[in-house]
């Protein structure tokens, strides 16, 4: 019931205040995150929680399949505000294995307006058709495109005028490509960080990371280190 959410909010606020009487005063004083998170709308991927950050420490934009199209006014407004007002130092594109949007592209069915939103991923699948033809397990096919999609969004952001203008004026901004596994709660770094226009021009997709087998778990993968916090900041 919807009323349960309001009661939950009262309990949550009361608990927060009891544990830390200054919590809401500090939170309302200012918003100064160093990170912009561009992630999927999937409700199982809570951005702040999976990287251990508190409210106010992560500026978040989410949409289906964590896309960063240069024609999306919502994304552009978030990006400009993050770079020019908040002065974030890191942009993190974080996809996740088993993404429903990617699965919808690969299943060959019609999904209404979602088909229009996912056209970029459809073209990505066409670009990697030979790779997909060589992968017989459906879940592995989905996860392969999930990784490729993250890399594509990093490339798109590295060419976005708001980002290139920030680099041109000497602003320190890095773009990172990560992917999250709901199976084990771990984030994998796809090792495609871009920190300036030169790196953006040389950006190439790395080999795919080991993917989960159908019904199984991930092979061993090192847990990535998050972007280093600026001096004087703590989590």
C-alpha positions as CSV (number, residue, x, y, z in Angstrom):
1,X,0.0,0.0,0.0
2,X,1.2,3.5,-0.8
3,X,0.6,4.6,2.8
4,X,3.2,2.2,3.9
5,X,5.8,4.2,2.1
6,X,4.9,7.4,4.0
7,X,5.1,5.5,7.3
8,X,8.4,4.1,6.3
9,X,9.7,7.6,5.6
10,X,8.7,8.7,9.1
11,X,10.5,5.8,10.6
12,X,13.5,6.4,8.5
13,X,13.8,10.1,9.3
14,X,13.3,9.4,13.0
15,X,16.0,6.8,13.0
16,X,18.4,9.0,11.1
17,X,17.8,11.8,13.5
18,X,18.2,9.6,16.6
19,X,21.5,8.2,15.3
20,X,22.9,11.5,14.1
21,X,21.0,14.6,15.2
22,X,23.0,16.8,12.7
23,X,22.4,14.5,9.7
24,X,19.7,16.5,7.9
25,X,21.2,19.9,8.8
26,X,24.5,18.9,7.2
27,X,22.8,17.4,4.2
28,X,20.7,20.5,3.5
29,X,23.7,22.8,3.8
30,X,25.1,22.0,0.4
31,X,25.4,19.5,-2.4
32,X,29.0,19.0,-3.5
33,X,29.5,15.5,-5.0
34,X,32.6,14.7,-6.9
35,X,30.9,12.0,-9.0
36,X,28.2,11.9,-11.6
37,X,26.7,8.4,-11.9
38,X,24.9,7.5,-15.2
39,X,23.2,4.2,-14.6
40,X,20.3,2.0,-15.5
41,X,16.8,2.5,-14.1
42,X,16.8,-1.1,-12.8
43,X,15.5,-1.0,-9.2
44,X,18.1,-3.6,-8.2
45,X,21.0,-1.3,-8.8
46,X,21.0,1.3,-6.0
47,X,23.8,3.7,-7.0
48,X,24.8,5.1,-3.6
49,X,24.7,1.8,-1.8
50,X,26.8,-0.3,-4.1
51,X,29.7,2.1,-3.9
52,X,29.3,3.0,-0.2
53,X,28.6,6.7,-0.6
54,X,26.1,8.8,1.4
55,X,23.4,11.1,0.0
56,X,25.0,14.2,-1.3
57,X,28.2,12.4,-2.4
58,X,26.9,11.0,-5.7
59,X,25.0,13.0,-8.4
60,X,22.8,10.4,-10.1
61,X,21.2,10.2,-13.6
62,X,19.4,6.9,-14.5
63,X,17.5,5.7,-17.6
64,X,16.8,2.4,-19.3
65,X,20.1,0.8,-20.3
66,X,22.3,3.6,-19.0
67,X,22.5,5.5,-22.3
68,X,24.2,8.8,-22.8
69,X,22.7,10.1,-26.1
70,X,23.7,13.6,-27.1
71,X,20.2,14.4,-28.2
72,X,18.6,13.6,-24.8
73,X,17.7,16.9,-23.1
74,X,17.4,15.2,-19.7
75,X,20.9,13.8,-19.9
76,X,22.3,17.0,-21.3
77,X,20.8,19.1,-18.5
78,X,22.2,16.7,-15.9
79,X,25.6,16.6,-17.6
80,X,25.9,20.4,-17.9
81,X,24.8,21.0,-14.3
82,X,27.2,18.4,-13.0
83,X,30.2,19.8,-14.9
84,X,29.6,23.5,-14.7
85,X,27.8,23.9,-11.3
86,X,28.8,21.0,-9.2
87,X,32.3,20.7,-10.8
88,X,32.3,16.9,-10.6
89,X,35.7,15.2,-11.2
90,X,34.4,11.8,-12.3
91,X,31.6,10.6,-14.6
92,X,30.8,6.9,-14.1
93,X,28.8,5.0,-16.7
94,X,27.7,1.9,-14.8
95,X,25.7,-0.8,-16.6
96,X,24.7,-4.1,-15.2
97,X,24.7,-7.7,-16.4
98,X,21.3,-9.0,-17.4
99,X,20.0,-5.6,-18.4
100,X,16.3,-5.8,-19.3
101,X,16.7,-3.1,-22.0
102,X,19.5,-5.0,-23.7
103,X,17.5,-8.2,-23.4
104,X,14.5,-6.5,-25.1
105,X,16.7,-5.6,-28.1
106,X,18.0,-9.1,-28.5
107,X,14.6,-10.9,-28.1
108,X,13.3,-9.8,-31.5
109,X,9.9,-8.6,-30.1
110,X,8.2,-5.3,-30.3
111,X,8.3,-3.2,-27.1
112,X,6.6,0.1,-28.1
113,X,8.5,3.3,-27.4
114,X,11.3,1.3,-25.8
115,X,12.3,0.2,-29.3
116,X,13.0,3.9,-30.2
117,X,15.0,4.6,-27.1
118,X,17.1,1.4,-27.6
119,X,17.9,2.1,-31.3
120,X,21.5,2.9,-30.3
121,X,21.8,-0.5,-28.7
122,X,20.2,-2.1,-31.8
123,X,22.9,-0.6,-33.9
124,X,25.5,-1.8,-31.5
125,X,24.2,-5.3,-31.9
126,X,24.3,-5.0,-35.6
127,X,28.0,-3.8,-35.4
128,X,28.8,-6.9,-33.3
129,X,26.6,-9.4,-35.2
130,X,29.5,-11.7,-36.0
131,X,30.4,-11.9,-32.3
132,X,26.8,-12.5,-31.3
133,X,26.5,-15.3,-33.9
134,X,29.4,-17.0,-32.2
135,X,27.8,-16.9,-28.8
136,X,25.1,-19.6,-28.3
137,X,24.1,-19.0,-24.7
138,X,21.4,-16.3,-24.6
139,X,22.4,-14.9,-21.2
140,X,26.0,-14.6,-22.4
141,X,24.8,-12.7,-25.5
142,X,23.0,-10.3,-23.3
143,X,26.0,-9.7,-21.1
144,X,28.3,-9.3,-24.0
145,X,26.2,-6.4,-25.3
146,X,25.8,-5.0,-21.8
147,X,29.6,-4.5,-21.7
148,X,29.8,-3.2,-25.2
149,X,27.0,-0.7,-24.4
150,X,28.9,0.7,-21.4
151,X,32.0,1.2,-23.6
152,X,29.9,2.9,-26.3
153,X,28.4,5.4,-23.8
154,X,31.9,6.2,-22.5
155,X,32.9,7.0,-26.1
156,X,29.8,9.1,-26.6
157,X,30.4,11.1,-23.4
158,X,34.1,11.7,-24.3
159,X,32.9,13.4,-27.5
160,X,30.0,15.4,-25.8
161,X,30.6,19.2,-26.2
162,X,30.0,19.7,-22.5
163,X,32.8,17.3,-21.7
164,X,35.2,18.5,-24.3
165,X,34.6,22.1,-23.3
166,X,35.4,21.2,-19.7
167,X,38.7,19.6,-20.8
168,X,39.5,22.7,-23.0
169,X,39.2,25.0,-20.0
170,X,41.4,22.8,-18.0
171,X,38.8,21.2,-15.8
172,X,39.9,17.8,-14.4
173,X,37.2,15.3,-15.5
174,X,37.5,11.5,-16.0
175,X,35.0,9.2,-17.5
176,X,34.9,5.6,-16.3
177,X,33.1,2.5,-17.6
178,X,31.9,0.1,-15.0
179,X,29.5,-2.9,-14.9
180,X,27.7,-4.3,-11.9
181,X,26.7,-7.9,-11.3
182,X,23.4,-8.4,-9.4
183,X,24.5,-12.0,-8.8
184,X,27.4,-11.1,-6.5
185,X,27.1,-7.4,-5.8
186,X,30.5,-6.5,-7.4
187,X,31.4,-3.8,-9.8
188,X,33.8,-4.6,-12.6
189,X,36.0,-1.8,-14.1
190,X,36.0,-2.2,-17.9
191,X,39.3,-0.3,-17.9
192,X,38.2,2.4,-20.4
193,X,38.9,5.5,-18.3
194,X,39.2,8.7,-20.4
195,X,40.6,11.9,-18.8
196,X,41.4,14.2,-21.7
197,X,40.7,14.8,-25.4
198,X,43.9,12.9,-26.4
199,X,42.7,9.7,-24.6
200,X,39.3,10.1,-26.1
201,X,40.8,10.1,-29.6
202,X,42.7,6.9,-28.8
203,X,39.8,5.2,-27.1
204,X,39.5,1.6,-28.1
205,X,37.3,-1.2,-26.7
206,X,39.2,-3.7,-24.5
207,X,38.6,-7.4,-24.7
208,X,35.4,-8.4,-22.9
209,X,35.8,-9.4,-19.2
210,X,34.9,-13.0,-18.3
211,X,31.1,-13.3,-18.4
212,X,28.8,-15.3,-16.2
213,X,27.8,-18.7,-17.4
214,X,24.1,-19.4,-17.6
215,X,22.8,-20.4,-14.2
216,X,26.3,-20.1,-12.8
217,X,28.5,-17.5,-11.2
218,X,31.1,-15.1,-12.4
219,X,34.6,-16.3,-12.9
220,X,37.2,-14.7,-10.6
221,X,37.5,-11.0,-11.2
222,X,39.4,-8.4,-9.3
223,X,37.3,-5.9,-7.4
224,X,38.1,-2.4,-8.9
225,X,39.3,0.5,-6.9
226,X,36.8,3.4,-7.1
227,X,38.1,6.8,-8.3
228,X,40.3,8.3,-5.6
229,X,38.6,11.0,-3.5
230,X,40.1,14.4,-3.5
231,X,42.4,15.4,-0.6
232,X,40.4,16.2,2.5
233,X,37.3,14.2,1.5
234,X,36.1,11.0,3.1
235,X,33.3,8.7,2.3
